[in-house]
Amino acid sequence: MDLQEQLKKLFPDHEPANEPEETAVENHELFIQKEPVICKYEKRKGKPITIIEGYEGSDEDFKVLAKEIKTKLSVGGTFKDGAIIIQGDYRDKIMNILTTKGFKTKRVGG
């Protein structure tokens, strides 16, 4: 008995959708600026964090970049007040990701 049959027994009135789910990944073009993006290290409440700031494009582009960085590094983080805050010290990896995308980076702090 496969999963579909089990689900039909549990939910006899349910009609499955024939449409495939949309899992399209947007190829979003980011604004590449001439000024370097600042990648700095801080400790807040004893925990290390990496802050990326200085992006001159739109906030939506910066949010897309934040999500991509968090996904590639498999870490937590947030976008707040025009800066990406990543949990942990990942300056080198983040700088490599940004340079492969065409950004200039500047390392600041410790």
C-alpha positions in Angstrom: 0.0 0.0 0.0 1.6 3.2 -1.1 1.2 6.7 0.3 -1.5 7.8 -2.2 -3.7 4.9 -1.3 -3.3 5.5 2.4 -4.2 9.2 1.9 -7.3 8.2 0.0 -8.4 6.0 2.8 -7.9 8.8 5.4 -9.4 11.6 3.2 -11.9 10.0 0.8 -13.5 13.4 -0.3 -10.1 15.0 -1.2 -9.4 15.6 -4.9 -5.7 15.8 -5.6 -4.6 18.7 -7.8 -3.3 17.7 -11.2 -1.2 20.8 -11.6 2.5 20.4 -10.7 3.6 22.7 -7.9 5.6 25.7 -9.0 9.2 25.5 -7.8 10.6 28.0 -10.2 13.7 29.7 -9.0 13.9 33.3 -10.1 17.1 34.4 -11.8 17.1 37.8 -10.2 19.7 40.3 -11.5 21.3 42.1 -8.6 22.5 45.7 -8.8 26.4 45.6 -8.9 27.8 48.7 -7.4 31.2 50.3 -7.7 31.7 50.9 -4.0 32.8 47.9 -1.9 30.3 46.1 0.3 31.5 46.1 3.9 31.7 42.7 5.7 32.5 43.1 9.4 32.6 40.9 12.5 31.1 41.7 15.9 30.2 40.0 19.0 26.7 40.6 20.5 25.8 39.1 23.8 29.0 37.0 23.6 28.0 35.4 20.2 29.9 36.1 17.0 28.0 37.7 14.1 28.9 38.8 10.6 27.3 42.0 9.3 27.1 42.9 5.6 26.3 46.5 4.8 26.9 49.3 2.3 24.7 48.0 -0.5 23.3 50.8 -2.7 20.7 48.9 -4.6 17.1 48.3 -3.6 16.1 46.6 -0.3 14.4 43.8 -2.3 17.7 42.9 -4.0 19.5 43.0 -0.7 16.9 40.6 0.8 17.3 38.2 -2.1 21.1 38.3 -1.5 20.6 37.7 2.2 18.4 34.7 1.5 20.9 33.3 -0.9 23.8 33.7 1.5 21.9 32.1 4.4 20.9 29.2 2.2 24.4 28.6 0.8 26.0 28.7 4.3 23.1 26.9 6.0 23.0 29.4 8.8 20.5 31.7 10.5 20.4 35.4 9.9 18.2 38.4 9.3 17.9 41.5 7.2 17.5 44.6 9.4 18.0 48.3 8.9 19.8 48.0 5.6 22.2 45.3 6.8 22.4 41.5 6.6 23.2 40.0 10.0 24.5 36.4 9.8 25.0 34.2 12.9 28.6 33.2 13.2 31.9 34.3 11.8 31.7 33.6 8.0 33.5 36.6 6.6 35.8 34.6 4.3 33.0 32.5 2.9 30.6 35.4 2.5 33.4 37.5 0.8 34.0 34.6 -1.7 30.3 34.4 -2.5 30.0 38.1 -3.0 33.2 38.3 -5.2 31.9 35.5 -7.4 28.7 37.5 -7.9 30.8 40.5 -9.0 30.8 42.6 -5.8 33.8 44.3 -4.4 34.2 43.6 -0.7 36.0 45.2 2.2 36.8 43.3 5.4 36.4 45.2 8.6 37.0 44.2 12.3 38.9 41.5 14.2 
